[in-house]
Amino acid sequence: MSKTILVATEKPFAAAAVEEIKAAVAKHEGYELKLLEKYTENAQLLEAVKEADAMIIRSDKATKEVIDASDKLKVIVRAGAGYDNIDLEAATAKGVIAMNTPGQNSNAVAELAFGMMLNIARGKFNGKAGTELRKKKLGIHAYGNVGKYVAQIAKGFGMEVFAFDPFVDDAAIKADGITPISTVEELYSSCQYVSLHIPANEKTKNSIHKGLMKSMPKGGVLVNTARKEVVCEEGLKIALAERKDFKYLSDIAPVCADELVEKFGDQVLFTPKKMGAQTAEANINAGVAGVEQIVAYFENGDTTFQVNK
């Protein structure tokens, strides 16, 4: 009996990516693809997942209710690096393997971070003189897949690049020509630009507080392409109010985004929706990786990218 792979995407993959995903499934005998795109009610997802052996999602919520809706479900793959939209406890309790696809969207996110930096450095292209990125100090908060791409781009721009990541050896950071920083406080107080790449968990939520933001040098710019929950919104309001030279850029608009735009328009920049992985290449890479990981699990028991171990 064939296994059904459900691709459940309220915000669909690009058409070209869907075709690549279909082709990836077709390469393997015994697998069937089912698409649920642009659904408007959670009930539609609950119904679709009933017959699924595996599921690929993007920003969709794999809640306990969704996981419990199917007795066949064995694998959930989040097409992307972050996986806070999967209820890992519920998945583990049900014996469902949860995976992500690290690295597949990394370059797209890194390029977006630089696009936003360039935009704000040039005053949102308002016709007035802006500033250059060359010779500015850039701090990378978390030196994972995205952080490494950000570092590569920054070096091309002639920036001085520093990184803080307690989970990465200094030697590995130095090997890439980047200067390791020993504390998060030093990273923020030393760098005019900081690119944020930490996950959202109980230790990191609201961890970027007003003290860190206010400690940044004159003209400080914080770029968040990670998760909105890691930045303390009350602290952000204070930092923007007390430091007219401080700027906050994000492709994950905070809850108070409208208020911030109204009060601090020139100091903030938000994309209309989360745009980090919105490139044709990232769509294809993450979607196809999800299929291959699912097949590798069913055929060989491969759990390399499991996140609920």
N, C-alpha and C positions, 0 to 999 in steps of 0.2 A: 504494500500500500504506500502511495506517495506521501511525502510530508509537505504540509502547506506552510509557506513563508508569507506572513502577512506584513505588508508595508503600510503602516498606519500613519498618515501624515496630514494633519489639519492644515499645515503649511507645506504643500507638496514639494518634492524634489523638482528640479527643472526637467522639462520634457526629455532633453537629451540624456539626463542622468537616469530617468526611468527606463529608457531604451537600453542603456548599458546594464542596469540592474536586471532587466528581463533577460538580456543576453547572458549575464553571469549565471542566472538560475538555469537557463536552458542548457548550459554546458554540462550540467550534472543530472544524471538520470535519477528519477524517483523524487523530484522536487517540483512543486507547483507554486506559482506566485499569485498572490491575491492582493489587490490594491484597494485601500480605503483612503481617498483623498478629499480634502476640503470638507470633512464632515463637520456638522454644526451642533451635534448633540452627543454627549458621552454615551448615550444608549446605543448609538450606532457603532461606537468602538466596542462596547460590551458584547454586542451581537456578533461583530466580525471576529473577535478574538476567540470565540467559542470553539471554532474548528481549526484554530491555528496551532501548529507545532512549534513555530518560532515567530518572532515579531521584531520588525525593525521600526524604530521611531526616531523622530527628530526632537522637537520641543514638546511633543505630546507627553501627557502624564500617564505613566504606568503605575497607577495607584493599586492599593490592596484590592479594591473592588474590581479593577481591570484584570489583575493577576488571578484572582479567585474565580473569574468568569469562565475560565477554561481549565478542564482537567487534562487537556492534551499539551498545553504550553510547557516547553522545556527550556527555551532560550529567549531572552530579550536582548536586543542589541541597540544601544543608543548610537546613532550615526553622528559621532562627534566625540569630543574629549570629556566634557562634563556629563555627569550622570545623576545629578541631584533630582531629576524628574522621574527616577525609578525608585519605588519603595523597596529598598534592598532587604529590609527585615521581612517584608511580606514575601518577596521572591525567595529568600532563603528558607522561610517556613514552608513554602509550597514546593521546594526542591527545584526551583527555576534558576538557571544560570543567567546572571546579568553581566553584560559586557559593554564596553565602549570601543571606539575606533580611534585610539590616540594617534595624533600626527597627521591624520588625513585632511583636517581643516586648518592646520597650523599656519601654512603660508598665507592663506586667505585672511586669517585673523590678523596676522602680523602686518600685512599690507594695508588693511583697514586702519590699524592703529597709526601707521605713518601717514595715511591720507588725512586722518583727523588732525594729527600734529601739524602737518603742512597747512591745513585749512586755518587753524587757529593762529599759527605763526604769521600768516599773511593777513590777519585781521578779517578772516572769513571772506577774503577777496573783495574788500569794500572800496578798493581804489586808492587806499592810503598806504604809506610805507609800513612794511611789516618787519619781521626779523628772520634770520636764517637759522637753520638747525646745525650747520657746520660749527664745530668746536664747542658746542653746548654739551653739558653732561647729561647722559641718559641713564637712569637707574632701572633695572629690570627686577621686579618683585616676583620671584619664582622663575627659576631657570629651567623650565621644561621645554617641550617641543615648540610651543609658540614663542617663548622667551628666546630660544636660540635663533629662530628666524628673525625676530625683532633685532637681535644683536647683529646679525649679518647685514641687515638693511642699514642699521645705524652706522656701522663701520663704513659702508659705502657712502654715507652722507658726511663722513668725516667727524662724527660725534665721538666724544669720550664715553665709553660704555662701562658700566658697573653692574654687578648683580648680587642680589641677596637670595640665598636659598639654603636653609639649614639641612636639606636632604640631598644636596649635591656637593661632592668634594671640591674644595677650592682648586685642587690640581686640575680637575676636569674643566672648570670655568676658565682657569688661566690658559689651558691648552687651546681654547678658542680665541685667545687674545683679549679676554675680558677680565676686568679687575674685580675680584670677589670682595664683598663688603661683609663684615662680621655681624652687624646688627641692623635691624630694620630701621631703627632711629637714625643711624648714620646714613643709610641709603637716602632717606627722605631729606635730611638736612643738607646733604651734599649735592643732590642732583636737581637741576632746574626742571627736567622732565622725568617722570616716573611712569613706567608702563606696568600695569597691574595684571597678574596672571594666576592668582591664587584661587583654589576651589572654594565653594561655599560649604562650610560645615560648622559644627558647633564651636570650634576653636577660632574660626576665621570670620564668622558673621559679626559685622560692626567693628571689626578689628582695625579698620582704617579710620581712625578717630581724628578729631579736630587738632589734637596736638601734633600728629604726624603731618597733616596737611598744612598747618600754620608754620611748621618748622622748615618748609621748603624755601629755597632761596628766592630772591626777588624775581618775579615773572614765572613762578612755579606753575607747572602744568601737570595734572594727574590724569592719566589716560586709563580708562577701565573697559577692557574688552572681555572681562572675566564674568563676574556675577554682581548684580546690583546689591545683593545682601551683604557683601563684605565691606561696603562703605557705610559708615554711620551717617544717616541723612541729617540728623539734627546737628551733628558736628560739621557736616558739609555746609549747611546753611550759615553757621557761625563763621567758618573759614572764609566763605565767599563774602560775607558782610564785613568782616574785619580786615580782609586782605583784598583790596580792589585789584591787585595785580595777580591774584591767584585764579587759575582757570581749571575747570573740570570738564573732561570730554568722555563720553560713554556711548556705546551702542546698546546699552541696556538702561533705558531711562529709569531713574528712580521714581518712587511713588509720588514724590513731590515735584516732579519734572515741570509741570505747568507753573507752579509757584516760582521755581528757580528761573525759568525763562522770563517770567514777568519781572522779577526783581533784579536779576543778574544777567540779562540777555547777552551781553558781550563777553561774559566770563564763562558761559557754558555752551556746550555743543552736544546735541543728542541726535542720533540717527532715528528715522521714523519707526524702525523696529530693529530687532537684533539682526545685524547685517554681517557679522563676522564670517560666517560660513557660506555667505551668499555669492558664490562664484560657480561657474559651470564646472571648473576643475574640482573644487571641493565637494560639490554635490555628487559628482561621479565617483570620486575617490572614496568618500565615506559610505555611499550606498553599496558600491561593489564590495568594499571591505567587509561590510556587514553580512552580505550574502556568503562570502568566502569563509568568514569566521563561523557562521552557522553550519555550513556544510562540513567544515573541518571538525566541528564539535560532534555532529551526528556520525560522521564517518570514522573519526580517529580519536574521539574523546578529548580533543584539543581545547583547553581552557586558558590559553595564554593570556587573553585579555579579560578574564573574569574579574569583576570588581566587588563581588559579594562573597569572597573567600572567608 
